Amino acid sequence: MSTKVAIIGSGNIGTDLLIKIKRLAGEELETVALVGIDPESDGLSRARRLGIDAVSTGVQGLVEHPRFDEIDIVFDATSAKAHEHNDSIVRPYGKRLIDLTPAAVGPYVVPPVNLDAHLDAPNINMVTCGGQATIPMVAAISQVTPVYWAEIVASIASRSAGPGTRANIDEFTETTSKAIEQVGGAAHGKAIIILNPAEPPLIMRDTVLALVGEDRKDEIVASIVAMVATVATYVPGYRLKQAVQFTKVEESMATLTDAPGPLWKVTVFLEVEGAAHYLPAYAGNLDIMTSAALRVARAIAAHKVEA
C-alpha cells in the first residue's frame, strides 16, 4: 500500500515535486492533494489535469480535506515564515512534515550524509538548494580530514528563483551556514547565494571552499568523487565541473581559523543540471531540492513498512 502525501505550495518547487512523485514514486507514494492559495495558479491547474485534488484555500483547506486522515507525510514548499504557521496547524494531527524551506524547525537532513539519522522526526528540514548541493562535498572532505572553514557560493538562474526563494534569502544564508557545520562537519561555515539574471539562463553552479590542515590530496579527491556518484543516484545532473583544486593557504586567509600549522585550500566546482520535470534543465536548484525531499519521503515510507 502506498504512503499518502500532500504538498503545500503550488509554485515552482511544489509543482516539480508533484510531477516527480507521479513519475518516479507512483508505487510508493500517492499525492492526495496539492495545496495553494491561488485557484488559477499553474501548479493547481496541473494537479487537476493529473487527477489530483487541487486545494486553493491554504493549509486550513488541507485540514478540512475529506482524505486528510489518510495522509502520512506533508511536504511544505512555501516559505520559511509560512512554514512555521503550517507546522503549527498540521503537526498536532500527527502528520510528518518534510520542510523544503529554510525555516529549520526540525533537524537538517542531506540524504547522502545523514538520511537515516532523523527518519522518526516529526519535522525534517531539507536545508536549501545550495546546502543540498554543497554540504555533501564538505562532508566528503570531513570524512578524510578536519575542515576548519567551509564556504560555499551557490549561483542560480534568476528565472528559476520564485517568490518563496527570493523571500528566503536571509534564511538561506543562516540555515545553510549552520548545516555546513552540523551536517557537513566544518568547524565554521559560510554560505552565499547569487541570483544570476543572465539570458539565456545559466545552469546552477556551486563552489565549495574548504580549509584543511593535512595535505591528503588523493584521499580527499577519492572521497569527493565517491560522494558525487552517490548524489547522482537521485540527482542525475549532479557532477564535478572541473578537477578539484588544492592550494597552500596564504597567511591572511589562515586567520579565519584557529587551526594549528599550515593550511590547504580545497576548492570544488559543481554543476547541477535539472531533470526538466517542470522547469527547464538550467533550474538545477529546483531539481536537487525536490529530488532530496523525495529521497527522504521514500526512506520514511520504507522505514514505516519495516517497523
C-alpha positions in Angstrom: 0.0 0.0 0.0 1.4 3.4 -1.0 2.1 6.1 1.6 -0.3 9.1 1.2 1.2 12.5 1.0 0.2 16.1 0.4 2.1 19.1 -0.8 1.6 22.7 0.5 2.8 25.2 -2.1 1.8 25.3 -5.7 4.7 27.3 -7.0 7.9 26.0 -8.8 9.1 23.7 -6.1 5.8 22.2 -5.1 4.7 21.6 -8.7 8.0 20.0 -9.7 7.8 17.7 -6.6 4.2 16.8 -7.6 5.4 15.7 -11.0 8.4 13.8 -9.6 6.3 11.8 -7.2 3.9 10.9 -10.1 6.8 9.8 -12.4 9.3 8.3 -10.0 7.5 7.1 -6.9 4.0 6.3 -8.1 4.0 2.8 -6.4 5.4 4.1 -3.1 3.8 7.5 -2.7 0.3 8.8 -3.6 -0.2 12.5 -3.7 -3.7 13.2 -2.2 -3.6 17.0 -2.7 -1.6 20.0 -3.9 -2.4 23.0 -1.7 -2.1 26.6 -2.7 -3.9 29.9 -2.3 -4.5 30.9 -6.0 -7.1 28.7 -7.7 -5.7 29.8 -11.1 -2.1 29.0 -10.4 -0.3 26.8 -12.9 0.5 24.3 -10.2 -3.1 23.8 -9.2 -4.2 23.6 -12.8 -1.6 20.9 -13.5 -2.7 19.0 -10.4 -6.3 18.9 -11.7 -5.1 17.7 -15.1 -3.2 14.9 -13.3 -6.3 13.9 -11.4 -5.0 15.1 -8.1 -7.1 17.3 -5.8 -6.2 21.0 -6.0 -6.9 22.8 -2.7 -6.9 26.6 -3.1 -7.8 27.5 0.5 -4.4 27.0 2.0 -3.4 24.8 4.9 -6.8 25.1 6.5 -8.3 23.7 3.3 -5.9 20.7 3.6 -7.0 20.0 7.2 -10.6 20.1 6.1 -10.0 17.8 3.1 -12.1 14.6 3.3 -8.9 12.4 2.9 -6.8 14.3 5.4 -6.8 11.4 7.9 -5.2 9.2 5.3 -2.2 11.5 4.8 1.1 10.4 6.5 3.6 13.0 5.1 3.1 16.7 4.3 5.7 18.4 2.1 5.9 22.2 2.7 7.2 24.1 -0.4 6.1 27.6 0.7 8.4 30.0 2.6 10.2 29.9 5.9 7.7 32.2 7.6 4.7 30.4 6.2 6.2 27.0 7.3 6.1 28.0 10.9 2.4 28.6 10.7 1.8 25.4 8.6 3.7 23.3 11.0 1.7 24.6 13.9 -1.6 23.7 12.1 -0.7 20.3 10.7 1.7 18.6 13.1 -0.8 18.3 16.0 -2.7 15.9 13.8 0.3 13.5 13.8 1.4 14.3 10.3 5.1 14.1 9.4 6.5 17.3 7.7 9.2 17.5 5.2 10.2 21.1 5.1 11.6 22.4 1.8 12.0 25.9 3.2 15.0 27.2 5.3 12.7 27.6 8.4 14.8 24.9 10.2 12.1 24.0 12.6 13.3 20.4 12.5 16.7 18.7 12.1 18.7 19.2 8.9 18.8 16.3 6.5 21.1 15.9 3.5 20.4 12.4 2.1 23.9 11.2 1.2 25.2 12.3 4.6 22.6 11.6 7.2 19.5 10.2 5.6 18.8 7.6 8.3 19.5 9.9 11.3 16.1 11.5 11.6 13.5 9.2 10.0 11.4 9.3 13.1 11.5 13.1 13.5 8.1 14.8 13.2 9.6 17.6 11.1 12.6 17.3 8.8 14.3 20.3 7.3 15.8 19.9 3.8 18.2 22.9 4.4 18.4 24.8 1.0 19.2 24.0 -2.6 22.7 25.3 -2.1 23.0 23.2 1.0 21.8 20.1 -0.7 24.4 20.7 -3.5 27.4 21.6 -1.4 27.2 20.0 2.0 27.9 16.5 0.6 31.2 17.9 -0.6 32.1 19.4 2.8 31.1 16.1 4.4 33.3 14.1 1.9 36.3 16.2 2.9 35.5 16.0 6.6 35.5 12.2 6.3 39.2 12.4 5.4 40.5 15.3 7.5 39.1 18.0 9.8 37.6 21.0 7.9 38.4 24.2 9.8 36.5 26.5 7.5 34.0 25.8 4.7 32.5 28.5 2.4 30.0 27.9 -0.4 28.7 30.0 -3.2 25.5 28.9 -5.0 24.8 30.6 -8.3 21.3 30.0 -9.8 19.4 31.5 -12.7 17.3 34.4 -11.6 14.4 32.9 -13.7 14.4 29.7 -11.5 14.0 31.7 -8.3 10.3 32.1 -7.4 8.8 34.4 -4.8 9.5 31.9 -2.0 13.2 31.7 -2.8 13.5 35.4 -3.0 11.7 36.0 0.3 14.1 33.5 2.0 17.5 34.9 1.1 18.4 35.8 4.7 17.2 32.4 6.0 19.1 30.7 3.1 22.3 32.2 4.4 21.8 31.4 8.1 20.3 27.9 7.6 22.9 26.8 5.1 25.8 28.1 7.2 24.6 26.2 10.2 24.0 23.0 8.2 27.5 23.2 6.8 28.7 22.9 10.3 26.1 20.5 11.8 25.8 18.1 8.9 28.9 18.8 6.8 31.2 18.7 9.8 33.1 22.0 9.3 34.2 23.9 12.3 32.9 27.2 10.7 30.5 27.6 7.8 29.5 30.4 5.5 27.0 30.5 2.6 26.3 32.9 -0.2 23.6 32.7 -2.9 23.7 34.6 -6.2 20.6 35.0 -8.4 22.2 35.4 -11.9 20.0 37.4 -14.3 21.9 36.4 -17.4 20.0 35.5 -20.6 19.8 32.8 -21.7 19.6 31.5 -18.1 22.7 29.8 -16.7 22.7 26.3 -15.2 23.2 26.0 -11.4 26.8 26.3 -10.4 28.2 25.8 -6.9 31.7 26.5 -5.5 32.9 24.9 -2.3 36.0 26.2 -0.5 37.3 24.2 2.5 40.4 24.9 4.6 42.1 21.7 5.9 45.3 21.1 7.8 46.6 18.0 6.0 47.9 17.5 2.5 46.0 14.4 1.7 45.0 15.2 -1.9 44.4 11.7 -3.2 42.2 10.6 -0.3 40.2 13.8 -0.5 39.6 13.6 -4.2 38.6 9.9 -3.9 36.1 10.8 -1.2 34.7 13.7 -3.2 34.3 11.6 -6.4 32.5 8.8 -4.4 30.2 11.4 -2.9 29.4 12.9 -6.3 28.4 9.4 -7.5 26.1 8.9 -4.5 24.3 12.2 -5.1 24.0 11.5 -8.8 22.0 8.3 -8.0 19.0 10.6 -7.2 20.1 13.8 -9.0 21.5 12.5 -12.3 22.6 16.0 -13.4 24.9 16.5 -10.4 28.6 16.5 -11.4 32.0 18.0 -10.9 32.6 20.8 -13.3 36.4 20.5 -13.2 39.2 18.9 -11.3 39.4 19.5 -7.5 42.0 22.2 -6.8 44.5 22.4 -3.9 46.5 25.5 -3.0 48.6 26.4 0.0 46.7 29.0 2.1 48.0 32.5 2.4 48.6 33.7 5.9 45.8 36.3 5.6 43.2 33.6 5.0 44.6 31.4 7.7 43.4 34.0 10.2 39.9 32.8 9.5 40.6 29.8 11.7 42.4 28.9 14.9 43.9 25.8 13.3 47.5 25.0 14.2 50.1 24.9 11.5 49.9 25.4 7.7 46.6 25.1 5.9 45.5 23.9 2.5 42.5 25.3 0.5 40.4 22.6 -1.3 38.2 24.1 -4.0 35.4 22.1 -5.6 33.4 23.2 -8.6 30.0 21.7 -9.2 27.3 21.9 -11.8 23.7 20.8 -11.3 21.5 20.2 -14.3 17.9 19.7 -13.7 15.8 16.8 -14.9 13.3 19.3 -16.5 10.3 17.7 -15.0 8.7 21.2 -14.6 11.2 24.0 -15.2 13.9 23.8 -17.8 17.2 22.0 -17.2 19.0 25.1 -16.0 16.9 25.0 -12.8 19.2 22.5 -11.1 18.5 24.3 -7.8 14.8 23.2 -8.1 15.7 19.7 -9.1 18.2 18.9 -6.3 15.8 20.2 -3.6 12.8 18.2 -4.8 14.9 15.2 -5.5 16.3 15.3 -2.0 12.9 15.7 -0.4 11.6 12.8 -2.5 14.5 10.6 -1.4 13.7 11.3 2.3 10.0 10.6 1.8 10.8 7.2 0.2 13.1 6.4 3.1 10.4 7.3 5.6 7.9 5.2 3.7 10.2 2.2 3.7 11.1 2.7 7.4 7.4 2.7 8.2 6.9 -0.6 6.4 9.9 -2.2 8.1 8.6 -1.0 11.5 
